[in-house]
Amino acid sequence: MKKTRIKITHQIDKTVHHFLVVDPKNLTSAEVKRICDKMNVTALFVNGRMYGNL
């Protein structure tokens, strides 16, 4: 399965993070957890959608 590279900028410290995901328009819960853990956040806003790692 081909993965797409996405870029997320941390809202507070402005650091830029790059991640490989299957579908940038619909992140899986595993992808959300991995990204949140790596960025040390509890929520993501990607392509107009809010994701939470609860």
CHARMM internal coordinates of N, CA and C (Angstrom, degrees):
IC EDIT
DIST 1 N 1 CA 1.4463
DIST 1 CA 1 C 1.5376
ANGL 1 N 1 CA 1 C 108.42
DIST 1 C 2 N 1.3162
ANGL 1 CA 1 C 2 N 116.51
DIHE 1 N 1 CA 1 C 2 N 129.63
DIST 2 N 2 CA 1.4572
ANGL 1 C 2 N 2 CA 121.97
DIHE 1 CA 1 C 2 N 2 CA -178.55
DIST 2 CA 2 C 1.5243
ANGL 2 N 2 CA 2 C 110.59
DIHE 1 C 2 N 2 CA 2 C -76.00
DIST 2 C 3 N 1.3256
ANGL 2 CA 2 C 3 N 115.65
DIHE 2 N 2 CA 2 C 3 N 134.34
DIST 3 N 3 CA 1.4670
ANGL 2 C 3 N 3 CA 120.58
DIHE 2 CA 2 C 3 N 3 CA 178.91
DIST 3 CA 3 C 1.5218
ANGL 3 N 3 CA 3 C 109.48
DIHE 2 C 3 N 3 CA 3 C -106.34
DIST 3 C 4 N 1.3125
ANGL 3 CA 3 C 4 N 114.82
DIHE 3 N 3 CA 3 C 4 N 151.48
DIST 4 N 4 CA 1.4545
ANGL 3 C 4 N 4 CA 122.79
DIHE 3 CA 3 C 4 N 4 CA 179.91
DIST 4 CA 4 C 1.5139
ANGL 4 N 4 CA 4 C 109.28
DIHE 3 C 4 N 4 CA 4 C -111.61
DIST 4 C 5 N 1.3109
ANGL 4 CA 4 C 5 N 116.13
DIHE 4 N 4 CA 4 C 5 N 140.34
DIST 5 N 5 CA 1.4607
ANGL 4 C 5 N 5 CA 121.34
DIHE 4 CA 4 C 5 N 5 CA 179.28
DIST 5 CA 5 C 1.5312
ANGL 5 N 5 CA 5 C 108.79
DIHE 4 C 5 N 5 CA 5 C -88.52
DIST 5 C 6 N 1.3395
ANGL 5 CA 5 C 6 N 115.73
DIHE 5 N 5 CA 5 C 6 N 127.05
DIST 6 N 6 CA 1.4625
ANGL 5 C 6 N 6 CA 120.16
DIHE 5 CA 5 C 6 N 6 CA 175.94
DIST 6 CA 6 C 1.5226
ANGL 6 N 6 CA 6 C 109.25
DIHE 5 C 6 N 6 CA 6 C -115.37
DIST 6 C 7 N 1.3140
ANGL 6 CA 6 C 7 N 115.43
DIHE 6 N 6 CA 6 C 7 N 155.62
DIST 7 N 7 CA 1.4613
ANGL 6 C 7 N 7 CA 121.82
DIHE 6 CA 6 C 7 N 7 CA 178.71
DIST 7 CA 7 C 1.5194
ANGL 7 N 7 CA 7 C 107.70
DIHE 6 C 7 N 7 CA 7 C -119.83
DIST 7 C 8 N 1.3392
ANGL 7 CA 7 C 8 N 116.33
DIHE 7 N 7 CA 7 C 8 N 128.63
DIST 8 N 8 CA 1.4559
ANGL 7 C 8 N 8 CA 121.99
DIHE 7 CA 7 C 8 N 8 CA 178.92
DIST 8 CA 8 C 1.5211
ANGL 8 N 8 CA 8 C 108.01
DIHE 7 C 8 N 8 CA 8 C -125.01
DIST 8 C 9 N 1.3280
ANGL 8 CA 8 C 9 N 116.50
DIHE 8 N 8 CA 8 C 9 N 129.25
DIST 9 N 9 CA 1.4594
ANGL 8 C 9 N 9 CA 121.66
DIHE 8 CA 8 C 9 N 9 CA 176.88
DIST 9 CA 9 C 1.5231
ANGL 9 N 9 CA 9 C 108.85
DIHE 8 C 9 N 9 CA 9 C -101.50
DIST 9 C 10 N 1.3214
ANGL 9 CA 9 C 10 N 115.91
DIHE 9 N 9 CA 9 C 10 N 126.10
DIST 10 N 10 CA 1.4629
ANGL 9 C 10 N 10 CA 121.44
DIHE 9 CA 9 C 10 N 10 CA 179.11
DIST 10 CA 10 C 1.5274
ANGL 10 N 10 CA 10 C 108.04
DIHE 9 C 10 N 10 CA 10 C -64.87
DIST 10 C 11 N 1.3142
ANGL 10 CA 10 C 11 N 116.77
DIHE 10 N 10 CA 10 C 11 N 128.55
DIST 11 N 11 CA 1.4592
ANGL 10 C 11 N 11 CA 122.09
DIHE 10 CA 10 C 11 N 11 CA -173.51
DIST 11 CA 11 C 1.5280
ANGL 11 N 11 CA 11 C 113.12
DIHE 10 C 11 N 11 CA 11 C -64.69
DIST 11 C 12 N 1.3136
ANGL 11 CA 11 C 12 N 118.20
DIHE 11 N 11 CA 11 C 12 N -34.17
DIST 12 N 12 CA 1.4646
ANGL 11 C 12 N 12 CA 120.54
DIHE 11 CA 11 C 12 N 12 CA -175.39
DIST 12 CA 12 C 1.5259
ANGL 12 N 12 CA 12 C 112.21
DIHE 11 C 12 N 12 CA 12 C -90.12
DIST 12 C 13 N 1.3411
ANGL 12 CA 12 C 13 N 116.89
DIHE 12 N 12 CA 12 C 13 N -54.68
DIST 13 N 13 CA 1.4666
ANGL 12 C 13 N 13 CA 118.02
DIHE 12 CA 12 C 13 N 13 CA -174.94
DIST 13 CA 13 C 1.5320
ANGL 13 N 13 CA 13 C 114.24
DIHE 12 C 13 N 13 CA 13 C -94.50
DIST 13 C 14 N 1.3356
ANGL 13 CA 13 C 14 N 116.86
DIHE 13 N 13 CA 13 C 14 N -1.21
DIST 14 N 14 CA 1.4754
ANGL 13 C 14 N 14 CA 123.91
DIHE 13 CA 13 C 14 N 14 CA 173.86
DIST 14 CA 14 C 1.5274
ANGL 14 N 14 CA 14 C 114.03
DIHE 13 C 14 N 14 CA 14 C 63.53
DIST 14 C 15 N 1.3339
ANGL 14 CA 14 C 15 N 118.20
DIHE 14 N 14 CA 14 C 15 N 16.66
DIST 15 N 15 CA 1.4588
ANGL 14 C 15 N 15 CA 119.38
DIHE 14 CA 14 C 15 N 15 CA 174.54
DIST 15 CA 15 C 1.5227
ANGL 15 N 15 CA 15 C 109.27
DIHE 14 C 15 N 15 CA 15 C -72.86
DIST 15 C 16 N 1.3245
ANGL 15 CA 15 C 16 N 116.42
DIHE 15 N 15 CA 15 C 16 N 147.11
DIST 16 N 16 CA 1.4620
ANGL 15 C 16 N 16 CA 122.20
DIHE 15 CA 15 C 16 N 16 CA -178.62
DIST 16 CA 16 C 1.5227
ANGL 16 N 16 CA 16 C 108.48
DIHE 15 C 16 N 16 CA 16 C -104.23
DIST 16 C 17 N 1.3283
ANGL 16 CA 16 C 17 N 116.25
DIHE 16 N 16 CA 16 C 17 N 131.37
DIST 17 N 17 CA 1.4596
ANGL 16 C 17 N 17 CA 122.88
DIHE 16 CA 16 C 17 N 17 CA -179.36
DIST 17 CA 17 C 1.5237
ANGL 17 N 17 CA 17 C 108.42
DIHE 16 C 17 N 17 CA 17 C -123.06
DIST 17 C 18 N 1.3273
ANGL 17 CA 17 C 18 N 116.66
DIHE 17 N 17 CA 17 C 18 N 142.95
DIST 18 N 18 CA 1.4608
ANGL 17 C 18 N 18 CA 122.69
DIHE 17 CA 17 C 18 N 18 CA 178.17
DIST 18 CA 18 C 1.5257
ANGL 18 N 18 CA 18 C 108.59
DIHE 17 C 18 N 18 CA 18 C -118.82
DIST 18 C 19 N 1.3366
ANGL 18 CA 18 C 19 N 115.80
DIHE 18 N 18 CA 18 C 19 N 136.81
DIST 19 N 19 CA 1.4577
ANGL 18 C 19 N 19 CA 121.18
DIHE 18 CA 18 C 19 N 19 CA -179.17
DIST 19 CA 19 C 1.5220
ANGL 19 N 19 CA 19 C 110.00
DIHE 18 C 19 N 19 CA 19 C -138.79
DIST 19 C 20 N 1.3268
ANGL 19 CA 19 C 20 N 116.43
DIHE 19 N 19 CA 19 C 20 N 149.98
DIST 20 N 20 CA 1.4585
ANGL 19 C 20 N 20 CA 122.19
DIHE 19 CA 19 C 20 N 20 CA 173.35
DIST 20 CA 20 C 1.5242
ANGL 20 N 20 CA 20 C 108.51
DIHE 19 C 20 N 20 CA 20 C -97.25
DIST 20 C 21 N 1.3394
ANGL 20 CA 20 C 21 N 116.39
DIHE 20 N 20 CA 20 C 21 N 128.12
DIST 21 N 21 CA 1.4632
ANGL 20 C 21 N 21 CA 122.45
DIHE 20 CA 20 C 21 N 21 CA 179.56
DIST 21 CA 21 C 1.5191
ANGL 21 N 21 CA 21 C 109.53
DIHE 20 C 21 N 21 CA 21 C -134.79
DIST 21 C 22 N 1.3222
ANGL 21 CA 21 C 22 N 116.31
DIHE 21 N 21 CA 21 C 22 N 158.88
DIST 22 N 22 CA 1.4599
ANGL 21 C 22 N 22 CA 121.30
DIHE 21 CA 21 C 22 N 22 CA -179.88
DIST 22 CA 22 C 1.5255
ANGL 22 N 22 CA 22 C 110.74
DIHE 21 C 22 N 22 CA 22 C -73.31
DIST 22 C 23 N 1.3335
ANGL 22 CA 22 C 23 N 116.84
DIHE 22 N 22 CA 22 C 23 N -49.72
DIST 23 N 23 CA 1.4667
ANGL 22 C 23 N 23 CA 121.49
DIHE 22 CA 22 C 23 N 23 CA -178.33
DIST 23 CA 23 C 1.5252
ANGL 23 N 23 CA 23 C 108.92
DIHE 22 C 23 N 23 CA 23 C -137.21
DIST 23 C 24 N 1.3412
ANGL 23 CA 23 C 24 N 117.72
DIHE 23 N 23 CA 23 C 24 N 105.84
DIST 24 N 24 CA 1.4660
ANGL 23 C 24 N 24 CA 119.72
DIHE 23 CA 23 C 24 N 24 CA -176.98
DIST 24 CA 24 C 1.5277
ANGL 24 N 24 CA 24 C 113.87
DIHE 23 C 24 N 24 CA 24 C -63.77
DIST 24 C 25 N 1.3184
ANGL 24 CA 24 C 25 N 118.14
DIHE 24 N 24 CA 24 C 25 N -16.33
DIST 25 N 25 CA 1.4615
ANGL 24 C 25 N 25 CA 121.43
DIHE 24 CA 24 C 25 N 25 CA 179.21
DIST 25 CA 25 C 1.5161
ANGL 25 N 25 CA 25 C 112.31
DIHE 24 C 25 N 25 CA 25 C -87.19
DIST 25 C 26 N 1.3370
ANGL 25 CA 25 C 26 N 117.03
DIHE 25 N 25 CA 25 C 26 N -10.64
DIST 26 N 26 CA 1.4656
ANGL 25 C 26 N 26 CA 121.21
DIHE 25 CA 25 C 26 N 26 CA -178.01
DIST 26 CA 26 C 1.5310
ANGL 26 N 26 CA 26 C 109.14
DIHE 25 C 26 N 26 CA 26 C -153.79
DIST 26 C 27 N 1.3256
ANGL 26 CA 26 C 27 N 116.73
DIHE 26 N 26 CA 26 C 27 N 85.33
DIST 27 N 27 CA 1.4575
ANGL 26 C 27 N 27 CA 121.32
DIHE 26 CA 26 C 27 N 27 CA -178.22
DIST 27 CA 27 C 1.5221
ANGL 27 N 27 CA 27 C 111.00
DIHE 26 C 27 N 27 CA 27 C -71.17
DIST 27 C 28 N 1.3254
ANGL 27 CA 27 C 28 N 115.96
DIHE 27 N 27 CA 27 C 28 N 143.26
DIST 28 N 28 CA 1.4618
ANGL 27 C 28 N 28 CA 120.14
DIHE 27 CA 27 C 28 N 28 CA 175.49
DIST 28 CA 28 C 1.5179
ANGL 28 N 28 CA 28 C 109.29
DIHE 27 C 28 N 28 CA 28 C -78.93
DIST 28 C 29 N 1.3200
ANGL 28 CA 28 C 29 N 116.84
DIHE 28 N 28 CA 28 C 29 N 163.29
DIST 29 N 29 CA 1.4647
ANGL 28 C 29 N 29 CA 120.13
DIHE 28 CA 28 C 29 N 29 CA 179.29
DIST 29 CA 29 C 1.5274
ANGL 29 N 29 CA 29 C 110.69
DIHE 28 C 29 N 29 CA 29 C -63.81
DIST 29 C 30 N 1.3270
ANGL 29 CA 29 C 30 N 118.19
DIHE 29 N 29 CA 29 C 30 N -34.38
DIST 30 N 30 CA 1.4681
ANGL 29 C 30 N 30 CA 121.36
DIHE 29 CA 29 C 30 N 30 CA 177.73
DIST 30 CA 30 C 1.5276
ANGL 30 N 30 CA 30 C 110.56
DIHE 29 C 30 N 30 CA 30 C -66.01
DIST 30 C 31 N 1.3281
ANGL 30 CA 30 C 31 N 117.36
DIHE 30 N 30 CA 30 C 31 N -40.34
DIST 31 N 31 CA 1.4629
ANGL 30 C 31 N 31 CA 121.27
DIHE 30 CA 30 C 31 N 31 CA 177.76
DIST 31 CA 31 C 1.5266
ANGL 31 N 31 CA 31 C 110.74
DIHE 30 C 31 N 31 CA 31 C -65.01
DIST 31 C 32 N 1.3219
ANGL 31 CA 31 C 32 N 116.73
DIHE 31 N 31 CA 31 C 32 N -43.05
DIST 32 N 32 CA 1.4683
ANGL 31 C 32 N 32 CA 121.32
DIHE 31 CA 31 C 32 N 32 CA 179.28
DIST 32 CA 32 C 1.5222
ANGL 32 N 32 CA 32 C 109.80
DIHE 31 C 32 N 32 CA 32 C -61.91
DIST 32 C 33 N 1.3250
ANGL 32 CA 32 C 33 N 117.55
DIHE 32 N 32 CA 32 C 33 N -45.78
DIST 33 N 33 CA 1.4668
ANGL 32 C 33 N 33 CA 121.09
DIHE 32 CA 32 C 33 N 33 CA 179.77
DIST 33 CA 33 C 1.5257
ANGL 33 N 33 CA 33 C 110.45
DIHE 32 C 33 N 33 CA 33 C -61.42
DIST 33 C 34 N 1.3242
ANGL 33 CA 33 C 34 N 117.37
DIHE 33 N 33 CA 33 C 34 N -45.84
DIST 34 N 34 CA 1.4715
ANGL 33 C 34 N 34 CA 121.57
DIHE 33 CA 33 C 34 N 34 CA -179.02
DIST 34 CA 34 C 1.5261
ANGL 34 N 34 CA 34 C 111.20
DIHE 33 C 34 N 34 CA 34 C -61.85
DIST 34 C 35 N 1.3319
ANGL 34 CA 34 C 35 N 116.76
DIHE 34 N 34 CA 34 C 35 N -44.71
DIST 35 N 35 CA 1.4671
ANGL 34 C 35 N 35 CA 121.32
DIHE 34 CA 34 C 35 N 35 CA -178.73
DIST 35 CA 35 C 1.5305
ANGL 35 N 35 CA 35 C 110.25
DIHE 34 C 35 N 35 CA 35 C -67.41
DIST 35 C 36 N 1.3277
ANGL 35 CA 35 C 36 N 117.21
DIHE 35 N 35 CA 35 C 36 N -46.09
DIST 36 N 36 CA 1.4668
ANGL 35 C 36 N 36 CA 120.85
DIHE 35 CA 35 C 36 N 36 CA 179.52
DIST 36 CA 36 C 1.5218
ANGL 36 N 36 CA 36 C 110.99
DIHE 35 C 36 N 36 CA 36 C -60.53
DIST 36 C 37 N 1.3228
ANGL 36 CA 36 C 37 N 117.22
DIHE 36 N 36 CA 36 C 37 N -43.36
DIST 37 N 37 CA 1.4619
ANGL 36 C 37 N 37 CA 120.71
DIHE 36 CA 36 C 37 N 37 CA 179.11
DIST 37 CA 37 C 1.5242
ANGL 37 N 37 CA 37 C 110.74
DIHE 36 C 37 N 37 CA 37 C -63.19
DIST 37 C 38 N 1.3162
ANGL 37 CA 37 C 38 N 116.87
DIHE 37 N 37 CA 37 C 38 N -44.13
DIST 38 N 38 CA 1.4679
ANGL 37 C 38 N 38 CA 121.17
DIHE 37 CA 37 C 38 N 38 CA -178.53
DIST 38 CA 38 C 1.5310
ANGL 38 N 38 CA 38 C 111.89
DIHE 37 C 38 N 38 CA 38 C -65.40
DIST 38 C 39 N 1.3449
ANGL 38 CA 38 C 39 N 116.75
DIHE 38 N 38 CA 38 C 39 N -37.98
DIST 39 N 39 CA 1.4638
ANGL 38 C 39 N 39 CA 121.07
DIHE 38 CA 38 C 39 N 39 CA -177.92
DIST 39 CA 39 C 1.5277
ANGL 39 N 39 CA 39 C 112.40
DIHE 38 C 39 N 39 CA 39 C -90.49
DIST 39 C 40 N 1.3332
ANGL 39 CA 39 C 40 N 116.80
DIHE 39 N 39 CA 39 C 40 N -6.99
DIST 40 N 40 CA 1.4658
ANGL 39 C 40 N 40 CA 122.71
DIHE 39 CA 39 C 40 N 40 CA -178.55
DIST 40 CA 40 C 1.5365
ANGL 40 N 40 CA 40 C 111.43
DIHE 39 C 40 N 40 CA 40 C 59.91
DIST 40 C 41 N 1.3358
ANGL 40 CA 40 C 41 N 115.53
DIHE 40 N 40 CA 40 C 41 N 49.38
DIST 41 N 41 CA 1.4655
ANGL 40 C 41 N 41 CA 122.69
DIHE 40 CA 40 C 41 N 41 CA 178.14
DIST 41 CA 41 C 1.5281
ANGL 41 N 41 CA 41 C 108.84
DIHE 40 C 41 N 41 CA 41 C -129.96
DIST 41 C 42 N 1.3391
ANGL 41 CA 41 C 42 N 116.54
DIHE 41 N 41 CA 41 C 42 N 169.53
DIST 42 N 42 CA 1.4684
ANGL 41 C 42 N 42 CA 120.05
DIHE 41 CA 41 C 42 N 42 CA 178.44
DIST 42 CA 42 C 1.5175
ANGL 42 N 42 CA 42 C 112.57
DIHE 41 C 42 N 42 CA 42 C -111.41
DIST 42 C 43 N 1.3442
ANGL 42 CA 42 C 43 N 117.68
DIHE 42 N 42 CA 42 C 43 N -8.64
DIST 43 N 43 CA 1.4602
ANGL 42 C 43 N 43 CA 120.64
DIHE 42 CA 42 C 43 N 43 CA -179.97
DIST 43 CA 43 C 1.5243
ANGL 43 N 43 CA 43 C 109.90
DIHE 42 C 43 N 43 CA 43 C -148.10
DIST 43 C 44 N 1.3333
ANGL 43 CA 43 C 44 N 114.93
DIHE 43 N 43 CA 43 C 44 N 153.41
DIST 44 N 44 CA 1.4622
ANGL 43 C 44 N 44 CA 122.20
DIHE 43 CA 43 C 44 N 44 CA 179.51
DIST 44 CA 44 C 1.5127
ANGL 44 N 44 CA 44 C 109.63
DIHE 43 C 44 N 44 CA 44 C -128.95
DIST 44 C 45 N 1.3033
ANGL 44 CA 44 C 45 N 116.50
DIHE 44 N 44 CA 44 C 45 N 147.70
DIST 45 N 45 CA 1.4602
ANGL 44 C 45 N 45 CA 122.27
DIHE 44 CA 44 C 45 N 45 CA 171.93
DIST 45 CA 45 C 1.5213
ANGL 45 N 45 CA 45 C 105.81
DIHE 44 C 45 N 45 CA 45 C -122.62
DIST 45 C 46 N 1.3494
ANGL 45 CA 45 C 46 N 116.28
DIHE 45 N 45 CA 45 C 46 N 105.94
DIST 46 N 46 CA 1.4655
ANGL 45 C 46 N 46 CA 121.96
DIHE 45 CA 45 C 46 N 46 CA -174.66
DIST 46 CA 46 C 1.5234
ANGL 46 N 46 CA 46 C 109.19
DIHE 45 C 46 N 46 CA 46 C -128.36
DIST 46 C 47 N 1.3197
ANGL 46 CA 46 C 47 N 116.07
DIHE 46 N 46 CA 46 C 47 N 126.13
DIST 47 N 47 CA 1.4714
ANGL 46 C 47 N 47 CA 121.64
DIHE 46 CA 46 C 47 N 47 CA 178.18
DIST 47 CA 47 C 1.5265
ANGL 47 N 47 CA 47 C 112.47
DIHE 46 C 47 N 47 CA 47 C 49.96
DIST 47 C 48 N 1.3180
ANGL 47 CA 47 C 48 N 116.51
DIHE 47 N 47 CA 47 C 48 N 43.57
DIST 48 N 48 CA 1.4573
ANGL 47 C 48 N 48 CA 121.19
DIHE 47 CA 47 C 48 N 48 CA 176.42
DIST 48 CA 48 C 1.5142
ANGL 48 N 48 CA 48 C 115.33
DIHE 47 C 48 N 48 CA 48 C 79.13
DIST 48 C 49 N 1.3293
ANGL 48 CA 48 C 49 N 118.30
DIHE 48 N 48 CA 48 C 49 N 6.70
DIST 49 N 49 CA 1.4587
ANGL 48 C 49 N 49 CA 121.55
DIHE 48 CA 48 C 49 N 49 CA 179.77
DIST 49 CA 49 C 1.5189
ANGL 49 N 49 CA 49 C 110.45
DIHE 48 C 49 N 49 CA 49 C -119.62
DIST 49 C 50 N 1.3112
ANGL 49 CA 49 C 50 N 115.67
DIHE 49 N 49 CA 49 C 50 N 143.58
DIST 50 N 50 CA 1.4607
ANGL 49 C 50 N 50 CA 122.35
DIHE 49 CA 49 C 50 N 50 CA 177.90
DIST 50 CA 50 C 1.5216
ANGL 50 N 50 CA 50 C 108.89
DIHE 49 C 50 N 50 CA 50 C -97.89
DIST 50 C 51 N 1.3286
ANGL 50 CA 50 C 51 N 115.89
DIHE 50 N 50 CA 50 C 51 N 131.77
DIST 51 N 51 CA 1.4623
ANGL 50 C 51 N 51 CA 122.25
DIHE 50 CA 50 C 51 N 51 CA 177.23
DIST 51 CA 51 C 1.5156
ANGL 51 N 51 CA 51 C 108.16
DIHE 50 C 51 N 51 CA 51 C -124.66
DIST 51 C 52 N 1.3095
ANGL 51 CA 51 C 52 N 117.34
DIHE 51 N 51 CA 51 C 52 N 143.06
DIST 52 N 52 CA 1.4634
ANGL 51 C 52 N 52 CA 120.90
DIHE 51 CA 51 C 52 N 52 CA 179.02
DIST 52 CA 52 C 1.5096
ANGL 52 N 52 CA 52 C 111.11
DIHE 51 C 52 N 52 CA 52 C -124.42
DIST 52 C 53 N 1.3083
ANGL 52 CA 52 C 53 N 115.94
DIHE 52 N 52 CA 52 C 53 N 147.79
DIST 53 N 53 CA 1.4597
ANGL 52 C 53 N 53 CA 122.77
DIHE 52 CA 52 C 53 N 53 CA 177.35
DIST 53 CA 53 C 1.5195
ANGL 53 N 53 CA 53 C 107.82
DIHE 52 C 53 N 53 CA 53 C -112.02
DIST 53 C 54 N 1.3148
ANGL 53 CA 53 C 54 N 116.14
DIHE 53 N 53 CA 53 C 54 N 84.10
DIST 54 N 54 CA 1.4719
ANGL 53 C 54 N 54 CA 120.35
DIHE 53 CA 53 C 54 N 54 CA -176.21
DIST 54 CA 54 C 1.5021
ANGL 54 N 54 CA 54 C 111.86
DIHE 53 C 54 N 54 CA 54 C -102.58
END
COOR INIT
IC SEED 1 N 1 CA 1 C
IC BUILD
